[in-house]
């Protein structure tokens, strides 16, 4: 009997595991509903914790949502980091494949990340815009280090605007794809790749 009871005992989560669990629940809820329609009580109930414990990790709803945005931003930056020394054109298709696989597998988190700019809280919007700026800097750094391109925003200021526009385009395409647009992942990849290559054309 004691052994059976032990088998049924749930493993106690570490602090980091619990935080990750809460952020995963938050990513799903924020992707399904606008910021103002998500309640902390929902998160606590789904995660099976008390509201007090949730507030121990995240003092306010704004702090919680900002943490969700930062988590998803970090994931996307790691997934899309360019390999040094290899031309961007050679990496583009494979990099987009990895990115789109992430978008498809983590659709809730991707939607939550891009809902942030519509949130009514200025601090939350600031976190979102900082995350987009980090993506922009990562792409610009890869372009500047590319032996075939070697352009930096300082030497070609229009490049920064073009990359910013490409990020907005890619986001819009991915969100439409997740809504059920009749495109395969390969078609989405090729569409986004052609758009960036057009930006890079002399």
C-alpha positions as CSV (number, residue, x, y, z in Angstrom):
1,X,0.0,0.0,0.0
2,X,2.8,2.4,1.0
3,X,4.6,1.8,-2.3
4,X,1.4,2.4,-4.3
5,X,0.8,5.6,-2.4
6,X,4.4,6.7,-3.1
7,X,3.9,6.0,-6.8
8,X,0.8,8.3,-6.8
9,X,2.7,11.1,-5.1
10,X,3.3,13.9,-7.5
11,X,6.9,15.1,-7.8
12,X,7.5,18.5,-6.2
13,X,8.6,21.0,-8.9
14,X,11.8,23.0,-8.4
15,X,11.5,26.8,-8.5
16,X,12.6,26.9,-12.1
17,X,10.3,24.1,-13.2
18,X,7.4,25.8,-11.5
19,X,8.2,29.1,-13.1
20,X,8.5,27.4,-16.5
21,X,5.1,25.7,-16.0
22,X,3.4,29.0,-15.1
23,X,4.9,30.7,-18.2
24,X,3.8,27.9,-20.5
25,X,0.2,28.2,-19.1
26,X,0.4,32.0,-19.6
27,X,1.6,31.7,-23.2
28,X,-1.4,29.5,-24.0
29,X,-4.0,31.8,-22.3
30,X,-2.5,35.0,-23.7
31,X,-2.5,33.5,-27.2
32,X,-6.2,32.6,-27.0
33,X,-7.5,35.8,-25.4
34,X,-6.7,39.5,-25.3
35,X,-4.6,40.7,-22.4
36,X,-7.6,42.2,-20.5
37,X,-9.5,38.9,-20.7
38,X,-6.9,36.7,-19.0
39,X,-7.2,36.4,-15.3
40,X,-4.5,35.3,-12.9
41,X,-7.0,33.0,-11.3
42,X,-7.2,31.1,-14.5
43,X,-3.4,30.6,-14.6
44,X,-3.3,29.4,-11.0
45,X,-6.2,27.0,-11.5
46,X,-4.8,25.4,-14.7
47,X,-1.3,25.1,-13.1
48,X,-2.8,23.6,-9.9
49,X,-1.3,26.2,-7.6
50,X,-2.7,28.8,-5.3
51,X,-3.0,32.4,-6.5
52,X,-0.7,33.4,-3.7
53,X,2.1,31.2,-5.1
54,X,1.6,32.6,-8.5
55,X,2.0,36.1,-7.1
56,X,5.1,35.0,-5.3
57,X,6.7,34.4,-8.7
58,X,5.1,37.3,-10.5
59,X,3.9,40.2,-8.3
60,X,1.5,41.6,-10.9
61,X,-0.3,40.5,-14.0
62,X,1.9,43.0,-16.0
63,X,5.0,41.3,-14.6
64,X,3.6,37.9,-15.6
65,X,2.8,38.9,-19.1
66,X,6.1,40.6,-19.6
67,X,7.9,37.4,-18.5
68,X,5.9,35.4,-21.0
69,X,6.9,37.9,-23.8
70,X,10.6,37.8,-22.7
71,X,10.5,34.0,-22.6
72,X,9.2,33.7,-26.1
73,X,11.5,36.4,-27.4
74,X,14.5,34.5,-26.0
75,X,13.4,31.3,-27.7
76,X,13.0,33.0,-31.0
77,X,16.4,34.7,-30.8
78,X,18.1,31.4,-30.0
79,X,16.3,29.6,-32.8
80,X,17.1,32.2,-35.5
81,X,20.8,32.9,-34.6
82,X,23.0,32.9,-37.6
83,X,26.1,30.6,-37.8
84,X,29.2,32.8,-38.1
85,X,31.2,32.7,-41.3
86,X,28.4,31.3,-43.5
87,X,26.7,33.6,-46.0
88,X,23.2,34.6,-45.0
89,X,21.8,33.5,-48.3
90,X,23.1,29.9,-47.7
91,X,21.6,29.8,-44.2
92,X,18.3,31.4,-45.0
93,X,16.2,28.4,-46.1
94,X,17.4,26.2,-43.3
95,X,17.0,29.0,-40.7
96,X,13.5,29.7,-41.8
97,X,12.7,26.0,-41.7
98,X,13.8,25.9,-38.0
99,X,11.9,29.1,-37.2
100,X,8.7,27.9,-38.9
101,X,8.9,24.5,-37.1
102,X,9.1,26.5,-33.8
103,X,6.2,28.7,-34.8
104,X,4.1,25.6,-35.6
105,X,5.1,23.7,-32.5
106,X,4.7,26.7,-30.2
107,X,1.8,28.5,-31.8
108,X,0.4,29.6,-28.5
109,X,3.6,31.3,-27.4
110,X,4.1,32.9,-30.9
111,X,0.6,34.4,-30.8
112,X,1.1,35.5,-27.2
113,X,4.3,37.3,-28.1
114,X,2.7,39.2,-31.0
115,X,-0.4,40.1,-28.9
116,X,1.8,42.1,-26.6
117,X,1.7,45.3,-28.7
118,X,-2.1,45.4,-28.4
119,X,-2.0,45.1,-24.6
120,X,-3.2,48.3,-22.9
121,X,-0.3,48.5,-20.5
122,X,2.5,50.8,-21.7
123,X,5.2,48.8,-19.8
124,X,4.1,45.6,-21.5
125,X,4.3,47.2,-25.0
126,X,7.8,48.4,-24.1
127,X,8.9,44.9,-23.3
128,X,7.5,43.7,-26.7
129,X,9.1,46.5,-28.6
130,X,12.5,45.8,-26.9
131,X,12.1,42.1,-28.0
132,X,11.5,43.1,-31.6
133,X,14.5,45.5,-31.5
134,X,16.6,42.6,-30.3
135,X,15.5,40.5,-33.3
136,X,16.3,43.4,-35.6
137,X,19.8,43.8,-34.2
138,X,20.5,40.1,-34.5
139,X,19.6,40.2,-38.2
140,X,21.5,43.3,-38.9
141,X,24.6,41.9,-37.1
142,X,24.4,38.8,-39.3
143,X,24.2,40.9,-42.5
144,X,27.1,43.1,-41.4
145,X,29.2,39.9,-40.8
146,X,28.2,38.3,-44.0
147,X,31.2,38.1,-46.4
148,X,28.9,38.5,-49.4
149,X,26.8,41.4,-48.0
150,X,28.9,43.1,-45.4
151,X,26.5,46.0,-45.0
152,X,25.7,47.6,-41.6
153,X,22.9,50.0,-40.8
154,X,25.5,52.8,-40.3
155,X,26.7,52.4,-43.9
156,X,23.2,51.7,-45.3
157,X,20.6,53.3,-43.1
158,X,17.8,52.1,-45.4
159,X,18.8,48.5,-44.5
160,X,17.5,48.9,-40.9
161,X,14.1,50.1,-42.2
162,X,14.0,47.2,-44.7
163,X,14.8,44.6,-42.1
164,X,12.1,46.1,-39.8
165,X,9.6,45.8,-42.6
166,X,10.7,42.3,-43.3
167,X,10.1,41.3,-39.7
168,X,6.6,42.8,-39.8
169,X,5.9,41.0,-43.1
170,X,7.2,37.6,-41.8
171,X,5.1,38.0,-38.6
172,X,1.9,38.8,-40.6
173,X,2.6,35.8,-42.9
174,X,3.1,33.4,-40.0
175,X,0.0,34.6,-38.1
176,X,-2.1,34.1,-41.3
177,X,-0.6,30.6,-41.7
178,X,-1.5,29.7,-38.1
179,X,-5.1,30.9,-38.7
180,X,-5.4,28.3,-41.4
181,X,-4.1,29.9,-44.6
182,X,-3.8,27.2,-47.3
183,X,0.0,27.2,-47.5
184,X,2.5,24.5,-46.6
185,X,5.4,25.2,-44.4
186,X,7.6,25.1,-47.5
187,X,5.5,27.7,-49.3
188,X,5.7,30.0,-46.3
189,X,9.4,29.5,-46.1
190,X,9.9,30.3,-49.7
191,X,7.7,33.3,-49.5
192,X,9.6,34.8,-46.6
193,X,13.0,33.9,-48.1
194,X,12.1,35.7,-51.4
195,X,11.0,38.7,-49.5
196,X,14.3,39.0,-47.6
197,X,16.4,38.3,-50.7
198,X,14.5,41.2,-52.3
199,X,15.4,43.4,-49.4
200,X,19.1,42.5,-49.8
201,X,19.2,42.9,-53.6
202,X,21.5,45.8,-54.6
